[in-house]
Amino acid sequence: MALSLNGITQIAVTFLLFALTAVLEIVGCYLPWLWLRQGGSVWLLLPAAVCLALFAWLLTLHPDAAGRTYAIYGGIYIVVALLWLWWVDGIKPSGWDVTGAVIALIGVAIIALAPRA
């Protein structure tokens, strides 16, 4: 089955929405980590809470069942977490990291694009 331009656009928008969701979750957990592990300000908890609330809200915007949404999101989260590792933590992902991310994205594609009965 061929995808139309509209279908490809919808997939891209969904992917970007999941990526934004992952960034919000990571930031929402990273800020308390800065507070607890790096001696950051307790005020970091306020934007962390906002990020986590937005993260949860964004997950509700997907029309699929919650379990399927979480499964697809999990694969996207893996990729975003490895990008965070590289861009924020300054650690280049290994070949094993990249291979795992590719496998996760293949799983995401199978779950997200499978025909529904």
Backbone as JSON, one array per atom type, in Angstrom:
{
  "sequence": "MALSLNGITQIAVTFLLFALTAVLEIVGCYLPWLWLRQGGSVWLLLPAAVCLALFAWLLTLHPDAAGRTYAIYGGIYIVVALLWLWWVDGIKPSGWDVTGAVIALIGVAIIALAPRA",
  "N": [[0.85, -1.17, 0.0], [0.67, 2.14, -0.92], [1.81, 5.18, 0.5], [0.18, 8.27, 0.83], [0.96, 11.77, 0.27], [-0.3, 13.22, 2.25], [-0.61, 11.21, 4.18], [2.07, 10.66, 4.78], [2.81, 13.14, 5.81], [1.17, 13.2, 8.08], [2.3, 11.08, 9.53], [4.86, 12.16, 9.98], [4.23, 14.42, 11.55], [3.1, 13.14, 13.77], [5.34, 11.68, 14.67], [7.03, 13.83, 15.35], [5.51, 14.95, 17.4], [5.62, 12.89, 19.29], [8.39, 12.99, 19.72], [8.69, 15.56, 20.87], [7.19, 15.09, 23.16], [8.86, 13.23, 24.41], [11.13, 14.81, 24.89], [10.07, 16.62, 26.74], [9.5, 14.85, 28.85], [12.08, 13.95, 29.49], [13.37, 16.38, 30.21], [11.73, 17.04, 32.36], [12.5, 15.11, 34.18], [15.23, 15.45, 34.29], [15.73, 17.95, 35.42], [15.01, 17.7, 38.25], [17.04, 15.86, 38.8], [19.29, 17.45, 38.43], [18.93, 19.14, 40.62], [19.03, 17.31, 42.8], [21.42, 15.81, 42.41], [23.41, 17.53, 41.5], [23.39, 19.75, 43.04], [21.65, 21.8, 42.36], [19.2, 24.48, 42.27], [16.25, 24.34, 44.29], [14.13, 25.39, 43.02], [14.15, 24.39, 40.49], [12.38, 22.36, 40.43], [9.86, 23.34, 39.85], [9.65, 24.1, 36.97], [10.16, 21.51, 36.17], [7.93, 20.05, 37.02], [5.96, 21.26, 35.44], [6.85, 20.49, 32.9], [6.54, 17.69, 33.09], [3.78, 17.51, 33.44], [2.89, 18.53, 30.99], [4.03, 16.61, 29.31], [2.5, 14.3, 30.04], [-0.02, 15.18, 29.24], [0.36, 15.53, 26.44], [0.63, 12.87, 25.62], [-1.98, 12.06, 25.7], [-3.11, 13.03, 23.41], [-2.98, 11.35, 21.27], [-4.75, 9.17, 19.1], [-4.82, 6.4, 19.35], [-5.15, 3.36, 21.34], [-4.17, 3.45, 24.8], [-2.06, 1.66, 25.61], [-0.87, 0.92, 23.15], [-0.1, 3.43, 22.25], [1.81, 4.06, 24.25], [3.69, 2.08, 23.71], [4.61, 2.74, 21.13], [5.56, 5.3, 21.68], [7.63, 4.64, 23.45], [9.68, 3.6, 21.8], [10.36, 5.87, 20.29], [11.19, 7.47, 22.37], [13.58, 6.21, 23.12], [15.31, 6.92, 21.0], [15.33, 9.75, 21.26], [16.39, 9.96, 23.85], [18.98, 9.02, 23.42], [19.91, 11.0, 21.7], [19.84, 13.1, 23.51], [21.81, 12.18, 25.27], [24.03, 12.56, 23.64], [23.92, 15.34, 22.84], [23.42, 16.85, 25.19], [24.65, 15.58, 27.42], [27.09, 15.21, 26.27], [28.2, 12.85, 25.33], [29.03, 10.7, 22.85], [26.84, 8.52, 21.2], [27.31, 5.0, 21.08], [28.08, 2.52, 18.55], [26.55, 0.33, 19.19], [24.5, 1.54, 20.65], [23.27, 3.03, 18.6], [22.51, 0.95, 16.89], [20.66, -0.39, 18.53], [18.74, 1.66, 18.74], [17.87, 1.85, 16.08], [16.73, -0.68, 15.76], [14.67, -0.4, 17.64], [13.18, 1.62, 16.37], [12.35, 0.26, 14.1], [10.62, -1.54, 15.31], [8.75, 0.32, 16.26], [7.73, 1.27, 13.82], [6.53, -1.06, 12.83], [4.51, -1.49, 14.76], [3.09, 0.97, 14.67], [2.31, 1.27, 11.99], [0.89, -0.97, 11.29], [-1.88, -2.69, 9.85], [-5.16, -2.13, 11.09], [-7.74, -4.02, 12.54]],
  "CA": [[0.0, 0.0, 0.0], [1.45, 3.37, -1.03], [1.39, 6.27, 1.38], [-0.02, 9.56, 0.19], [1.68, 12.87, 0.89], [-1.03, 13.51, 3.49], [-0.26, 10.16, 5.14], [3.46, 10.88, 5.2], [2.79, 14.33, 6.67], [0.58, 12.8, 9.36], [3.32, 10.28, 10.23], [5.91, 13.08, 10.42], [3.69, 15.22, 12.66], [2.98, 12.23, 14.92], [6.71, 11.43, 15.13], [7.51, 15.05, 16.03], [4.75, 15.07, 18.65], [6.23, 11.94, 20.22], [9.73, 13.49, 20.06], [8.47, 16.65, 21.82], [6.76, 14.45, 24.4], [10.05, 12.64, 25.03], [11.97, 15.91, 25.41], [9.43, 17.12, 27.97], [9.7, 13.87, 29.92], [13.49, 13.97, 29.88], [13.62, 17.63, 30.95], [11.01, 16.94, 33.63], [13.27, 14.24, 35.08], [16.6, 15.95, 34.36], [15.8, 19.09, 36.34], [15.18, 17.2, 39.63], [18.36, 15.25, 38.88], [20.23, 18.56, 38.67], [18.72, 19.59, 41.99], [19.46, 16.29, 43.77], [22.79, 15.3, 42.2], [24.38, 18.58, 41.15], [23.24, 20.89, 43.94], [20.89, 22.87, 41.73], [18.16, 25.13, 43.06], [14.98, 23.64, 44.46], [13.19, 26.0, 42.07], [14.14, 23.57, 39.27], [11.24, 21.44, 40.5], [8.67, 23.96, 39.26], [9.57, 23.79, 35.54], [10.12, 20.05, 36.0], [6.53, 19.64, 37.17], [5.24, 21.72, 34.25], [7.26, 19.61, 31.79], [5.93, 16.37, 33.25], [2.34, 17.65, 33.19], [2.74, 18.64, 29.52], [4.35, 15.28, 28.78], [1.34, 13.43, 30.22], [-1.11, 15.7, 28.4], [0.65, 15.24, 25.04], [0.35, 11.47, 25.34], [-3.43, 11.86, 25.54], [-3.55, 13.55, 22.12], [-2.92, 10.31, 20.25], [-6.05, 8.51, 19.05], [-4.72, 4.96, 19.6], [-5.29, 2.9, 22.73], [-3.05, 3.9, 25.63], [-0.95, 0.72, 25.56], [-0.19, 1.04, 21.86], [0.55, 4.75, 22.26], [3.01, 3.98, 25.08], [4.66, 1.23, 23.03], [5.2, 3.54, 20.05], [6.31, 6.36, 22.34], [8.85, 4.07, 24.02], [10.7, 3.53, 20.77], [10.78, 7.24, 19.99], [11.91, 7.92, 23.56], [14.94, 5.67, 23.05], [16.08, 7.76, 20.07], [15.5, 11.08, 21.86], [17.3, 9.84, 24.99], [20.34, 8.92, 22.89], [20.27, 12.34, 21.23], [20.13, 13.85, 24.74], [23.13, 11.7, 25.71], [25.03, 13.16, 22.78], [23.89, 16.81, 22.79], [23.43, 17.47, 26.52], [25.68, 14.95, 28.26], [28.36, 15.27, 25.57], [28.71, 11.5, 25.1], [28.58, 10.22, 21.55], [26.3, 7.16, 21.28], [28.13, 3.96, 20.45], [27.44, 1.77, 17.48], [25.53, -0.51, 19.82], [23.38, 2.43, 20.93], [22.61, 3.34, 17.33], [21.86, -0.28, 16.43], [19.46, -0.58, 19.36], [17.74, 2.66, 18.36], [17.32, 1.47, 14.78], [15.83, -1.82, 16.01], [13.48, 0.15, 18.29], [12.38, 2.32, 15.36], [11.69, -0.77, 13.27], [9.47, -1.98, 16.11], [7.77, 1.42, 16.24], [7.08, 1.27, 12.5], [5.64, -2.24, 12.74], [3.35, -1.27, 15.62], [2.33, 2.15, 14.25], [1.8, 1.2, 10.62], [0.18, -2.22, 11.06], [-3.32, -2.51, 9.61], [-6.02, -2.37, 12.25], [-8.98, -4.74, 12.19]],
  "C": [[0.9, 1.24, 0.0], [0.89, 4.42, -0.09], [1.23, 7.54, 0.56], [0.83, 10.61, 0.9], [1.03, 13.25, 2.22], [-0.7, 12.48, 4.56], [1.14, 10.31, 5.66], [3.54, 12.08, 6.13], [2.23, 13.99, 8.04], [1.57, 11.97, 10.18], [4.42, 11.19, 10.78], [5.45, 13.91, 11.61], [3.57, 14.36, 13.92], [4.36, 11.94, 15.51], [7.24, 12.64, 15.9], [6.79, 15.28, 17.35], [5.32, 14.11, 19.7], [7.62, 12.42, 20.65], [9.62, 14.64, 21.07], [8.06, 16.1, 23.17], [7.96, 13.87, 25.14], [10.96, 13.72, 25.61], [11.38, 16.44, 26.71], [9.61, 16.14, 29.13], [11.14, 13.9, 30.41], [13.83, 15.23, 30.68], [12.95, 17.58, 32.32], [11.71, 16.04, 34.64], [14.7, 14.75, 35.28], [16.72, 17.09, 35.37], [15.85, 18.65, 37.82], [16.54, 16.52, 39.83], [19.42, 16.32, 39.14], [20.14, 19.04, 40.1], [19.33, 18.59, 42.99], [20.94, 15.9, 43.64], [23.83, 16.38, 41.99], [24.25, 19.82, 42.02], [22.52, 22.07, 43.32], [19.82, 23.43, 42.68], [16.91, 24.26, 43.15], [13.93, 24.18, 43.49], [13.18, 25.26, 40.73], [12.94, 22.63, 39.26], [9.98, 22.02, 39.86], [8.6, 23.73, 37.74], [9.56, 22.29, 35.28], [8.68, 19.55, 36.06], [5.7, 20.06, 35.95], [5.57, 20.82, 33.06], [6.58, 18.25, 31.89], [4.42, 16.41, 33.04], [2.08, 17.75, 31.68], [3.02, 17.31, 28.83], [3.13, 14.36, 28.87], [0.18, 13.88, 29.33], [-0.88, 15.36, 26.93], [0.37, 13.79, 24.69], [-1.14, 11.21, 25.13], [-3.94, 12.33, 24.18], [-3.56, 12.5, 21.01], [-4.2, 9.48, 20.28], [-6.01, 7.01, 19.37], [-4.96, 4.63, 21.07], [-4.02, 3.25, 23.51], [-1.85, 2.96, 25.53], [-0.16, 0.8, 24.27], [0.54, 2.38, 21.76], [1.84, 4.69, 23.06], [4.09, 3.13, 24.4], [5.38, 2.01, 21.92], [6.07, 4.64, 20.66], [7.64, 5.84, 22.89], [9.98, 3.99, 23.02], [11.24, 4.9, 20.4], [11.6, 7.79, 21.15], [13.36, 7.44, 23.54], [15.82, 6.55, 22.16], [16.35, 9.13, 20.69], [16.46, 11.02, 23.04], [18.75, 9.72, 24.51], [20.81, 10.24, 22.3], [20.61, 13.23, 22.42], [21.52, 13.46, 25.25], [24.24, 12.41, 24.94], [25.08, 14.68, 22.94], [23.99, 17.46, 24.16], [24.55, 16.9, 27.39], [27.05, 14.95, 27.59], [29.01, 13.92, 25.32], [28.14, 11.0, 23.78], [28.05, 8.79, 21.69], [27.2, 6.18, 20.53], [27.38, 3.33, 19.28], [26.34, 0.86, 18.01], [24.29, 0.31, 20.16], [22.57, 2.69, 19.67], [21.87, 2.11, 16.8], [20.59, -0.55, 17.22], [18.36, 0.39, 19.01], [17.09, 2.32, 17.03], [16.34, 0.3, 14.95], [14.54, -1.33, 16.67], [12.58, 0.86, 17.29], [11.71, 1.36, 14.39], [10.47, -1.3, 14.01], [8.37, -0.95, 16.14], [7.0, 1.4, 14.92], [6.11, 0.11, 12.36], [4.37, -2.0, 13.55], [2.47, -0.13, 15.07], [1.67, 1.98, 12.9], [1.02, -0.09, 10.32], [-1.3, -1.94, 10.77], [-4.12, -2.87, 10.85], [-7.32, -3.03, 11.79], [-10.18, -3.98, 12.66]]
}
